[in-house]
């Protein structure tokens, strides 16, 4: 909580940053992380004033809530060395409009991009197999979404309250849709449910007032 800290130079020898190391350093606006860095701890840079961030290609792990509430952050490119994004890493980064996810990514954690209301487009990599609980909850600017063919799990409330979402393509690999996954996506007008689908959870499409038609596949055993 060193709110007066405005600039920071990290040494090239640095390999890890611990939990809450710079949490609450609200005066910090830009940050370049050294190429030697491999891990960032939980809540390490929950800095509301951060507008520019460069993540090194050496990075293999980002801790939970590492950049939570960095509302000034507008664009972000995640390095190809990352295979997973932890819980709440970029939650409430409301200024984030551009996001590039690496092709190496296999999982997105719970609430990873919860409340990123400025995000208008999103390309999910083909390597992705799971999306966590509330991962994109409240991303009200998101308009369209194509889920990758390898995706098998979508957590509860994953895309809840994405009010601007008008179309979504669900992959044939998907066997279930969890609770409240598309809750209050009132802009959604059409959804094609894959023939592999066996179950639809509680309130999955609750409040989708724009949805006029829906064809349920014969594979479905429970709603």
C-alpha positions in Angstrom: 0.0 0.0 0.0 2.8 2.4 -0.9 0.4 4.8 -2.6 3.1 7.5 -3.2 5.2 5.1 -5.3 5.1 6.4 -8.9 7.9 4.5 -10.7 9.5 1.2 -10.2 12.6 -0.4 -11.8 12.9 -4.1 -11.2 16.3 -5.8 -11.6 17.1 -8.1 -14.5 18.0 -10.9 -12.0 14.5 -11.1 -10.6 12.8 -14.5 -11.0 9.7 -14.2 -8.7 7.5 -11.6 -7.0 5.7 -12.7 -3.8 2.1 -12.4 -2.6 0.8 -8.8 -2.2 4.3 -7.4 -2.9 3.0 -4.1 -4.5 -0.7 -4.5 -3.6 -2.4 -1.0 -3.3 0.5 1.0 -4.9 -2.2 3.2 -6.5 0.4 5.8 -7.8 2.1 3.2 -10.0 1.1 3.8 -13.7 3.4 1.7 -15.8 5.3 -1.5 -15.3 7.9 -3.4 -17.2 8.7 -6.8 -15.8 12.2 -8.3 -16.4 12.7 -11.1 -18.9 14.0 -13.4 -16.1 10.7 -13.4 -14.2 8.9 -16.7 -14.0 6.2 -16.2 -11.4 4.0 -13.5 -9.9 2.3 -14.1 -6.6 -1.3 -13.6 -5.4 -2.5 -9.9 -5.4 1.0 -8.8 -6.3 0.0 -5.8 -8.4 -3.6 -4.9 -7.4 -2.8 -1.3 -8.4 -5.7 0.8 -9.5 -3.6 3.4 -11.3 -1.7 1.0 -13.6 -2.3 1.9 -17.3 0.6 0.0 -19.0 1.9 -3.5 -18.4 4.4 -5.6 -20.2 4.5 -9.3 -19.3 7.7 -11.2 -20.2 7.8 -14.3 -22.3 9.5 -16.2 -19.4 6.4 -16.0 -17.2 4.9 -19.4 -16.4 2.5 -18.5 -13.6 0.4 -15.6 -12.4 -1.1 -15.8 -8.9 -4.8 -15.3 -8.0 -6.0 -11.7 -8.1 -2.5 -10.5 -9.2 -3.9 -7.5 -11.2 -7.4 -7.3 -9.6 -9.1 -3.8 -10.0 -6.4 -2.4 -12.3 -9.2 -0.3 -13.9 -6.8 1.9 -15.8 -5.3 -1.0 -17.8 -6.6 -0.8 -21.4 -4.8 -3.6 -23.3 -3.0 -6.8 -22.5 -1.0 -9.5 -24.2 -0.4 -12.7 -22.3 2.8 -14.5 -23.1 2.9 -17.9 -24.9 4.6 -19.5 -21.9 1.4 -19.4 -19.9 -0.9 -22.4 -19.8 -3.4 -21.2 -17.2 -4.9 -18.1 -15.7 -5.7 -18.2 -12.0 -8.7 -17.0 -10.1 -9.6 -13.3 -10.3 -6.3 -12.4 -12.0 -7.8 -9.5 -14.0 -11.2 -9.2 -12.2 -12.7 -5.7 -12.3 -10.2 -4.4 -14.8 -13.1 -2.3 -16.3 -10.9 -0.3 -18.7 -9.6 -3.4 -20.5 -10.7 -3.2 -24.1 -8.1 -5.4 -25.9 -7.0 -8.8 -24.7 -4.7 -11.4 -26.5 -4.7 -14.9 -25.0 -1.9 -17.2 -25.9 -2.4 -20.4 -28.0 -0.8 -22.4 -25.1 -3.7 -21.6 -22.7 -5.7 -24.7 -21.5 -7.7 -23.2 -18.5 -9.1 -19.9 -17.3 -9.8 -19.7 -13.6 -12.8 -18.6 -11.6 -13.7 -14.9 -11.9 -10.5 -14.3 -14.1 -12.1 -11.5 -16.1 -15.2 -10.8 -13.9 -16.4 -7.3 -14.4 -14.2 -6.4 -17.4 -17.0 -4.3 -18.8 -14.8 -2.6 -21.4 -14.0 -5.9 -23.2 -15.9 -5.9 -26.6 -14.2 -8.8 -28.4 -12.6 -12.0 -27.3 -10.8 -14.8 -29.2 -10.4 -17.9 -27.1 -7.5 -20.2 -28.1 -8.2 -23.7 -29.6 -6.2 -25.3 -26.8 -8.7 -24.2 -24.1 -10.5 -27.0 -22.3 -12.0 -25.3 -19.3 -13.5 -22.0 -18.3 -14.0 -21.4 -14.6 -16.9 -20.1 -12.4 -17.8 -16.5 -13.2 -14.8 -16.2 -15.6 -16.4 -13.5 -17.7 -19.3 -12.5 -15.5 -20.4 -8.9 -16.1 -18.4 -8.4 -19.3 -21.3 -6.3 -20.5 -19.4 -5.0 -23.6 -18.8 -8.4 -25.1 -20.9 -8.9 -28.3 -20.1 -12.3 -29.8 -18.4 -15.4 -28.7 -17.0 -18.6 -30.3 -16.1 -21.3 -27.8 -13.2 -23.6 -28.9 -13.7 -27.1 -30.1 -11.8 -28.7 -27.2 -13.8 -27.1 -24.5 -15.4 -29.6 -22.2 -16.2 -27.5 -19.1 -17.9 -24.1 -18.5 -18.3 -23.1 -14.9 -21.4 -21.7 -13.3 -22.2 -18.0 -14.1 -19.2 -18.0 -16.6 -21.0 -15.5 -19.0 -23.7 -14.3 -16.7 -24.8 -10.6 -17.2 -22.9 -10.2 -20.5 -25.8 -7.9 -21.6 -24.4 -7.1 -25.1 -23.8 -10.7 -26.1 -25.9 -11.3 -29.2 -24.5 -14.6 -30.5 -22.7 -17.6 -29.1 -21.3 -20.7 -30.8 -21.1 -23.8 -28.5 -18.6 -26.6 -29.5 -19.6 -30.2 -30.2 -17.2 -31.3 -27.4 -19.6 -29.7 -24.8 -21.6 -32.2 -22.7 -23.2 -29.9 -20.1 -24.1 -26.2 -19.5 -23.8 -25.3 -15.9 -26.0 -23.1 -13.6 -26.6 -19.5 -14.7 -24.0 -19.7 -17.5 -25.8 -17.2 -19.7 -28.0 -15.6 -17.0 -29.4 -12.2 -18.0 -27.7 -12.2 -21.5 -30.7 -10.2 -22.7 -29.1 -9.4 -26.1 -28.8 -13.1 -27.0 -31.1 -13.8 -29.9 -30.0 -17.3 -31.0 -28.1 -20.2 -29.6 -27.3 -23.5 -31.3 -27.0 -26.3 -28.8 -24.6 -29.1 -29.8 -25.8 -32.7 -30.3 -23.3 -33.8 -27.6 -25.2 -31.9 -24.9 -26.7 -34.1 -22.1 -27.6 -31.5 -19.4 -28.6 -27.9 -18.9 -28.2 -26.5 -15.4 -30.4 -24.3 -13.2 -31.2 -20.8 -14.6 -28.8 -21.4 -17.5 -30.7 -19.0 -19.8 -32.6 -17.1 -17.1 -33.4 -13.5 -18.2 -32.4 -14.1 -21.8 -35.4 -12.0 -22.9 -34.2 -11.6 -26.5 -34.1 -15.4 -27.1 -37.0 -16.3 -29.5 -36.2 -19.9 -30.4 -34.2 -22.8 -29.1 -33.8 -26.3 -30.5 -33.0 -28.9 -27.8 -30.9 -31.8 -29.0 -32.1 -35.4 -28.7 -29.0 -36.2 -26.6 -30.4 -34.1 -23.7 -31.3 -36.1 -20.6 -31.8 -33.4 -18.0 -32.7 -29.8 -17.7 
